[in-house]
Amino acid sequence: MTDGQNFRADRYLAIQTERRGPLYSIVLNKPPLNIIDIGMMKDIHAALQNAESDRDVSVVVFRGAGEKGFSAGVSIQDHTPEKITEMIPLFHSSFRLLAKTEKVTVAAIHGVCLGGGLELASLCDLVVATEDAQFGQPEIKLGQFPPVAVILLPWLIGYRKAAELILTGASIGAREAQSLGLVNRVVPAPQLSQCLDGLLGELTSQSRSTLRLTKRILSRLSGLDFDRALDESERFFLSTLAPTDDAKEGVASFLQKRPPQWRHR
């Protein structure tokens, strides 16, 4: 996955973080269900800021501690009238960072992935999951709606299926989530680490500058009509990507039949 160099572990109360080379890992660390409370939200936001400010980081991966799941969602105690006006903007501050970041984001899901946990995973670029994972937005059963999911899920899986999940609070399994486009890869539980390591290895072996620029254009073109998007993609490719050292190195290494030596610029 990485060469083990440039290791750094930051100290937080509700999460664990680790930086190894270009990979920054965030583990939700309140098992068994990794409920996301206000304290964890503050930790996640601070960790994302650390990752964002580190130019050597190209990939951020989210995982959940323990055996029962990634996260069962946001603390119900933090939905009370005296806390909710603090909790919602705080939670969404992390989503704003995730939506703007040019780092590639990955979620590794096992067990339950519900409510705010699913919203967090849904905003990541790539999602891998175990066969026994369960995904759902049960907020409607508490007289609530999921503020992030009502934006993301219709875009990710289509309006009708998103409406079904949000309006009924039903859960779906990993294979159905994969068929809908909510999950990229599904593996047996014992193979999750191996699958994740393989994916992260694929990502961290790429040019960091090319990953960053490709993530930027993916986000920029989302929702544009084809002709306008293609014009913008063409301009960006020729003016921003093509002049980079790594774009030139990628072509040169292929023609010279040798591995690329990325300069990450």
C-alpha positions in Angstrom: 0.0 0.0 0.0 2.8 2.4 0.9 6.5 2.2 1.6 6.0 2.9 5.3 8.0 6.2 5.1 6.8 9.6 6.3 4.7 8.0 9.0 2.6 10.3 11.2 -0.1 9.6 13.7 -2.2 12.5 15.2 -3.9 12.5 18.5 -7.7 12.7 18.7 -10.3 11.5 21.2 -12.9 9.9 18.9 -10.9 9.0 15.8 -7.6 7.5 14.9 -5.5 9.0 12.1 -2.3 7.9 10.4 -0.3 9.3 7.5 2.0 7.0 5.6 3.5 8.6 2.5 0.6 9.9 0.3 -2.1 8.0 2.3 -4.0 9.6 5.1 -6.3 7.2 7.1 -9.2 8.3 9.4 -10.7 5.6 11.6 -14.0 6.3 13.4 -13.1 4.9 16.8 -16.1 4.6 19.0 -17.0 0.9 18.7 -19.2 -1.0 18.6 -21.3 1.2 16.3 -19.0 4.3 15.9 -21.8 6.7 16.6 -20.9 10.1 15.3 -21.4 12.7 18.1 -20.3 16.3 18.3 -16.9 15.4 19.6 -16.2 13.0 16.7 -17.4 15.6 14.3 -14.9 18.1 15.6 -12.2 15.4 15.3 -13.1 14.6 11.7 -13.1 18.2 10.7 -9.7 18.8 12.2 -8.3 15.7 10.6 -9.6 16.7 7.2 -8.0 20.1 7.6 -4.7 18.4 8.4 -5.0 16.2 5.4 -6.0 19.1 3.1 -3.0 21.2 4.2 -0.5 18.3 3.5 0.6 18.6 -0.1 2.1 15.1 0.0 -1.3 13.5 0.8 -3.2 12.4 -2.3 -5.6 9.8 -0.8 -7.8 10.0 2.3 -9.5 6.7 3.5 -12.3 6.4 6.0 -12.8 3.2 8.1 -14.7 2.2 11.2 -13.2 0.5 14.2 -14.7 -2.7 15.7 -16.6 -5.6 14.2 -20.2 -4.3 14.0 -19.8 -1.7 11.4 -18.6 1.5 9.8 -21.1 3.8 11.6 -24.7 3.6 12.7 -25.0 7.3 12.2 -25.2 10.5 14.2 -25.9 10.5 17.9 -29.6 10.8 18.6 -28.7 12.7 21.8 -27.2 15.4 19.6 -30.5 15.8 17.7 -32.2 17.4 20.8 -33.4 21.0 20.4 -30.6 22.3 22.6 -27.9 20.6 20.5 -29.1 20.4 17.0 -28.4 23.9 16.0 -24.7 23.3 16.9 -24.6 19.8 15.5 -26.0 20.2 12.0 -23.6 23.1 10.9 -20.7 21.3 12.5 -21.4 18.0 10.8 -21.9 19.8 7.4 -18.6 21.6 7.8 -16.8 18.3 7.2 -19.0 17.6 4.2 -18.1 21.0 2.7 -14.4 20.1 3.1 -15.0 16.7 1.5 -16.9 18.2 -1.4 -14.1 20.7 -2.2 -11.1 18.5 -1.6 -8.9 17.5 -4.5 -7.7 14.5 -2.6 -9.1 11.1 -3.7 -11.5 9.9 -0.9 -12.2 6.3 -0.2 -14.6 4.6 2.3 -14.2 1.0 3.5 -17.5 -0.3 4.8 -18.3 -3.3 7.0 -21.4 -4.1 8.9 -23.8 -1.2 9.4 -23.5 2.0 7.4 -26.5 4.1 8.3 -27.7 7.7 8.6 -24.8 10.1 8.8 -22.4 7.2 8.3 -23.9 6.6 4.8 -23.9 10.3 4.1 -20.2 10.3 4.9 -19.5 7.3 2.7 -21.7 8.6 -0.1 -19.6 11.8 -0.5 -16.4 9.7 -0.9 -15.1 9.1 -4.5 -14.8 5.3 -4.1 -16.5 2.8 -1.7 -15.5 -0.8 -1.0 -17.8 -2.9 1.2 -18.1 -6.4 2.7 -20.9 -8.7 1.5 -22.7 -8.4 4.9 -22.7 -4.5 4.9 -26.1 -2.8 5.3 -26.8 0.7 4.0 -29.7 2.9 4.9 -31.1 6.3 5.8 -33.5 5.6 8.8 -34.0 9.3 9.8 -37.6 9.3 8.6 -38.4 6.9 11.4 -37.4 9.5 13.9 -39.4 12.3 12.3 -36.2 13.7 10.5 -34.8 13.8 7.1 -31.1 13.4 6.1 -29.9 16.8 4.9 -26.9 15.5 3.0 -28.5 12.4 1.6 -31.4 14.3 0.0 -28.8 16.0 -2.1 -26.4 13.2 -2.8 -28.5 10.1 -3.2 -30.7 11.2 -6.1 -27.6 12.2 -8.0 -25.8 8.9 -7.2 -28.5 6.3 -7.6 -31.5 8.1 -9.3 -34.5 9.9 -7.8 -36.9 7.0 -7.4 -34.6 4.7 -5.5 -33.2 7.6 -3.4 -36.8 8.6 -2.6 -37.6 5.0 -1.6 -34.7 4.7 0.8 -35.2 8.2 2.3 -39.0 8.1 2.6 -39.2 4.5 4.0 -36.0 4.4 6.0 -35.4 0.9 4.6 -31.9 -0.6 4.4 -30.3 -2.4 1.4 -27.5 -4.9 1.3 -24.1 -4.5 -0.3 -24.8 -6.2 -3.6 -27.9 -4.0 -4.2 -25.9 -1.0 -3.2 -23.3 -2.0 -5.8 -25.9 -2.5 -8.5 -27.2 1.0 -7.8 -23.8 2.5 -8.1 -23.5 3.4 -4.4 -20.6 0.9 -3.9 -17.6 0.1 -6.2 -16.4 -3.3 -5.0 -18.0 -5.9 -2.7 -15.9 -8.7 -1.1 -16.3 -11.3 1.6 -15.6 -9.8 5.0 -12.2 -11.5 5.5 -11.0 -10.0 2.2 -11.9 -6.3 3.0 -8.4 -5.3 4.1 -6.8 -7.1 1.1 -9.3 -5.4 -1.3 -8.7 -2.0 0.3 -4.9 -2.4 0.2 -5.1 -3.2 -3.5 -7.2 -0.2 -4.3 -5.1 2.1 -2.3 -2.0 0.7 -3.9 -3.5 1.5 -7.3 -4.2 5.0 -6.3 -1.0 5.9 -4.4 1.1 4.5 -7.3 -0.2 7.3 -9.5 1.1 10.8 -10.0 -0.2 12.9 -7.1 -0.4 16.0 -9.4 -2.4 14.1 -12.0 -4.8 12.6 -9.4 -5.4 16.1 -8.0 -6.1 17.6 -11.4 -8.3 14.7 -12.5 -10.3 15.0 -9.3 -10.7 18.7 -9.9 -12.0 18.3 -13.4 -14.3 15.4 -12.4 -15.9 17.7 -9.8 -16.0 20.7 -12.1 -17.8 18.9 -15.0 -20.5 17.2 -13.0 -23.9 18.2 -14.1 -22.8 20.1 -17.3 -24.3 19.3 -20.7 -21.9 17.3 -22.9 -20.8 19.9 -25.3 -20.0 22.5 -22.6 -18.3 19.8 -20.5 -16.2 18.6 -23.4 -15.1 22.2 -24.2 -14.1 22.7 -20.6 -12.4 19.3 -20.4 -10.4 20.1 -23.6 -9.3 23.5 -22.3 -8.3 22.0 -18.9 -6.4 19.1 -20.5 -4.4 21.3 -22.9 -3.7 24.3 -20.6 -3.4 22.7 -17.1 -2.7 19.0 -17.4 -0.6 18.6 -20.5 2.2 21.0 -19.4 2.8 19.2 -16.1 6.0 17.2 -15.6 4.1 14.1 -14.8 1.9 14.2 -17.9 5.1 14.4 -20.0 6.8 11.7 -18.0 3.8 9.4 -18.4 4.0 9.5 -22.2 7.8 9.4 -22.2 8.0 6.4 -20.0 5.5 4.5 -22.0 7.3 5.2 -25.3 10.7 4.3 -23.7 9.2 1.1 -22.2 10.1 1.9 -18.5 8.2 2.6 -15.3 7.3 6.2 -14.8 9.3 8.3 -12.4 6.7 10.7 -11.1 7.8 14.2 -10.0 4.4 15.0 -8.6 4.2 18.3 -10.4 
